[in-house]
Amino acid sequence: MVSWNEEYITYGGISIINAIPAWLGGAVAVDLKVRVKINDGPCAMNEFINFIINYLRERLGINNDVCIEVNSEVPPGSGLKSNSAVAVGVIYTLLTSLRGGNASPVEVARLAAEVTSPWLVNNGCIR
């Protein structure tokens, strides 16, 4: 059984819009922290965090209850990448807990992009 007890800090960011038409991604971090902490057992979590966990449950082999607490300085809906920062923090802490401290930043970024795309579509953010 995995012992959940990880904490990770990510940051909000700003997209560089000019990079999109050129097929080059770009973002700049802003000094607004998102703290993500994972503990054993159930707790109340928002829909987005539940979506992330359920989306990755089978893929990552999450068999027990997990409690994810998020403390964010990034205002939701501000365009400062709050969902991305939360997704990265949740995925990083899940992977490091499951793997004993080993999570590839590239794998975390890919999983975060994979998880947030259906969330955005299902919630009418992308049509």
C-alpha positions, -999 to 999 in steps of 0.1 A, spaced: 0 0 0 12 35 -9 18 60 19 5 93 6 24 122 22 37 145 -5 36 182 -10 45 201 -42 45 238 -52 37 249 -87 32 284 -101 6 302 -122 17 314 -156 10 335 -186 7 321 -221 26 338 -249 -1 340 -275 23 347 -305 38 313 -300 6 294 -309 5 302 -346 41 294 -350 36 259 -334 59 268 -306 46 266 -271 54 294 -247 46 304 -211 61 325 -184 57 317 -147 43 342 -123 50 344 -86 17 330 -75 20 297 -58 -2 266 -59 5 242 -30 -7 207 -35 -6 181 -6 -17 145 -7 -26 125 23 -42 91 30 -79 87 33 -110 104 18 -118 141 20 -139 166 2 -123 177 -31 -136 198 -59 -148 184 -92 -116 192 -111 -94 173 -86 -118 144 -85 -117 143 -123 -79 142 -124 -78 113 -99 -105 93 -116 -90 99 -150 -56 86 -138 -68 60 -112 -63 29 -134 -34 42 -154 -13 49 -123 -26 21 -102 -43 42 -75 -62 16 -55 -68 34 -21 -85 66 -11 -64 97 -14 -70 132 -1 -57 161 -21 -56 196 -6 -49 226 -28 -40 261 -15 -37 284 -44 -27 321 -47 -38 320 -84 -73 334 -88 -95 309 -106 -107 320 -140 -80 347 -142 -62 333 -172 -31 327 -151 -30 289 -156 -47 279 -123 -60 246 -137 -27 238 -153 -8 245 -121 -33 224 -100 -31 195 -125 7 195 -126 9 197 -88 -16 168 -83 0 146 -110 35 153 -97 26 144 -61 7 113 -72 37 101 -93 63 108 -66 42 90 -40 37 60 -62 73 58 -73 91 68 -42 102 102 -53 108 97 -91 87 117 -115 98 129 -149 89 166 -156 81 157 -192 58 128 -182 41 151 -157 36 178 -183 22 153 -209 -2 138 -184 -14 172 -173 -21 182 -209 -39 148 -214 -60 152 -183 -70 189 -187 -81 186 -224 -112 165 -217 -120 186 -186 -120 217 -207 -141 202 -234 -166 187 -209 -170 220 -191 -176 241 -222 -142 259 -222 -133 244 -256 -157 237 -284 
